[in-house]
Amino acid sequence: MSELSVVAVLVAQTGQEDVLRQALSALVAPTLDEEGCLGYELFESAAAPGTFLTQERWRGQSDLDAHLQTAHVQAALGAAGEALAAAPAIHPLVPVP
């Protein structure tokens, strides 16, 4: 099984940046404790404040799929609710030779 790298992009509605920032920050610690998580970092764009990115590494697709179904992900998405400007964009990455 090969390692899976993922970038997720989440954009806050104007004025809702703090709500989204708090919801996403609450995901970091429990995600790092998940079986199959090799790395998980949260960033906010300096060029586009209110745009948040996660840089993730998983053992494989099944671990990412399991992560997306966890109670803490569902709770964060529920807490973010209307703070999101659009649905999260999840980008599994493939190396460029």
Beta strands, then each sheet from edge to edge (+ up, - down):
strand 1: 4-11
strand 2: 37-44
strand 3: 51-58
strand 4: 89-93
sheet 1: 2+ 3- 1+ 4-
end
